[in-house]
């Protein structure tokens, strides 16, 4: 029997909770799975492959990627990619520096270190939202699967999509007399509750989903033509897939 090569194990701290997970790098078979998914150009295959790889690489039999907020899953995948494939990614960049002769416009390649990934979060956005009438709505972040499904759903107008995302995010509705959890109301009742809100109350819920935390990779790049140094914030998830 051929020997097995032990893979290194390292810890990743989740941005939302600071919980530490023990993980291992991709194996060849998992990298192959990712390549096949991206080549299929099928969003569902890409989603399933990403989830499977994350679940495989976290060393905990009880772990499920859908137990995480979607931005934690994005962050975890990017760190896994860095530890498995390489910490740098080549990107194409167009210089937008203003010169005496106008915008530079030079296109050039630059490497970014994906371990410079961080989660941007507006700390002023709270999950407990007080509406008029002394009603408090407790919000949650969507899971990875739920968020991808909502963003690629059937709703064609932005308003309907926002209602669907808000519905997914509501965990509890509390008034002075009672507490209503997800098991206490149907999807139809929740939709009716949202659609009967005043514009001001709806805007308070809307603000929560418009300011979801998101990952960004920071880097610097110098234009070879005008020599201007750009501070880059990069958030194209697909670029880190393989």
ZIDA-V62280 format. One record per residue. N is the residue number from 1. RES is the residue in one letter. PHI is phi in whole degrees, -180 to 180 (* if undefined). NEAR is the number of other ideal C-beta (glycine too) atoms within 8 Angstrom. Layout:
N/RES/PHI/NEAR
N/RES/PHI/NEAR
//
This chain:
1/X/*/2
2/X/-69/3
3/X/-72/4
4/X/-99/4
5/X/-90/4
6/X/-73/4
7/X/-87/7
8/X/-67/7
9/X/-119/7
10/X/-140/8
11/X/-104/7
12/X/-125/10
13/X/-94/7
14/X/-72/13
15/X/-62/12
16/X/-74/10
17/X/-125/6
18/X/67/6
19/X/-67/6
20/X/-100/8
21/X/-115/12
22/X/-91/9
23/X/-136/15
24/X/-124/8
25/X/-69/10
26/X/-59/12
27/X/-94/8
28/X/-58/6
29/X/-65/6
30/X/-78/12
31/X/-64/12
32/X/-62/8
33/X/-60/11
34/X/-65/14
35/X/-63/9
36/X/-64/10
37/X/-67/13
38/X/-68/11
39/X/-71/6
40/X/-70/8
41/X/59/4
42/X/-108/7
43/X/-60/7
44/X/-67/6
45/X/-66/10
46/X/-64/12
47/X/-61/11
48/X/-64/9
49/X/-65/12
50/X/-62/14
51/X/-62/13
52/X/-63/10
53/X/-65/14
54/X/-62/13
55/X/-61/10
56/X/-66/8
57/X/-85/12
58/X/-84/12
59/X/-88/8
60/X/-165/7
61/X/-62/3
62/X/-91/4
63/X/-73/9
64/X/-138/6
65/X/-57/13
66/X/-76/9
67/X/-83/6
68/X/-102/12
69/X/-60/11
70/X/-58/14
71/X/-73/14
72/X/-65/12
73/X/-65/15
74/X/-59/12
75/X/-61/13
76/X/-62/16
77/X/-64/12
78/X/-64/14
79/X/-66/12
80/X/-61/15
81/X/-62/13
82/X/-63/12
83/X/-76/10
84/X/-101/8
85/X/-108/7
86/X/155/5
87/X/-88/7
88/X/-118/8
89/X/-132/9
90/X/-82/7
91/X/-127/12
92/X/-95/7
93/X/-137/11
94/X/-113/7
95/X/-70/15
96/X/-111/7
97/X/-68/10
98/X/-88/6
99/X/-115/8
100/X/-61/2
101/X/-98/3
102/X/116/6
103/X/-68/8
104/X/-58/13
105/X/76/8
106/X/-67/10
107/X/-94/7
108/X/-153/11
109/X/-96/7
110/X/-147/10
111/X/-98/9
112/X/-120/13
113/X/-91/9
114/X/-75/13
115/X/-75/7
116/X/-84/9
117/X/-72/11
118/X/-144/9
119/X/-100/11
120/X/-92/8
121/X/-142/7
122/X/-84/6
123/X/-69/4
124/X/-79/4
125/X/-87/8
126/X/-103/5
127/X/-84/7
128/X/-96/8
129/X/-114/12
130/X/-91/7
131/X/-100/10
132/X/-61/6
133/X/94/5
134/X/58/6
135/X/-107/10
136/X/-109/11
137/X/-108/12
138/X/-93/12
139/X/-103/12
140/X/-136/9
141/X/-87/11
142/X/-66/11
143/X/-73/13
144/X/-59/14
145/X/-65/9
146/X/-62/11
147/X/-66/10
148/X/-64/11
149/X/-65/8
150/X/-65/12
151/X/-72/7
152/X/-114/6
153/X/-74/8
154/X/-81/3
155/X/-63/7
156/X/-98/4
157/X/-106/6
158/X/-63/5
159/X/-65/6
160/X/-65/9
161/X/-64/12
162/X/-64/10
163/X/-63/11
164/X/-62/11
165/X/-69/11
166/X/-62/13
167/X/-59/11
168/X/-66/9
169/X/-86/13
170/X/-75/15
171/X/-101/8
172/X/-159/10
173/X/-123/12
174/X/-121/10
175/X/-119/9
176/X/-67/3
177/X/-108/3
178/X/-155/5
179/X/-120/6
180/X/-113/8
181/X/-94/7
182/X/-58/7
183/X/-77/3
184/X/-92/5
185/X/-141/8
186/X/-87/5
187/X/-62/6
188/X/-66/6
189/X/-66/8
190/X/-67/11
191/X/-61/10
192/X/-62/8
193/X/-59/10
194/X/-69/13
195/X/-69/7
196/X/-96/5
197/X/-73/10
198/X/-70/6
199/X/-59/6
200/X/-65/7
201/X/-66/10
202/X/-61/10
203/X/-63/8
204/X/-68/11
205/X/-72/16
206/X/-62/10
207/X/-62/9
208/X/-62/13
209/X/-77/11
210/X/-77/6
211/X/-127/7
212/X/-58/8
213/X/-59/10
214/X/-149/9
215/X/-87/13
216/X/-149/11
217/X/-107/14
218/X/-97/9
219/X/-160/12
220/X/-123/7
221/X/-146/11
222/X/-102/8
223/X/-68/14
224/X/-70/6
225/X/-91/8
226/X/-100/9
227/X/69/7
228/X/-77/9
229/X/-96/8
230/X/-98/11
231/X/-93/7
232/X/-99/12
233/X/-120/7
234/X/-115/11
235/X/-141/8
236/X/-86/7
237/X/-58/9
238/X/-61/6
239/X/-67/8
240/X/-102/10
241/X/-70/10
242/X/-134/7
//
